[in-house]
């Protein structure tokens, strides 16, 4: 009988150890699952941040390209305006055309208005 009680006690201890091992295994699996979820979330966040950075960089590059194009266009327009101005001045020197200042044009327009009103 004492031997049976010892065996029963030994069996209870083994069952308790098995239960504790199973419980520890479940807790370990939960911890691993939470760690995997955390890792996946961090990876998603990293990807989102990288995507946002790429978009910001792309927008900045597009903006820079746009303004670079505008600057180039402005330089070309200024260059053409200078060429046109030089051409007009050359024609004026040769007597081919008569150039007036802005003030002269405005004065002429005022005279024309006053004549129209009379």
Helices and strands as residue ranges (DSSP letters): H 2-93, H 102-117
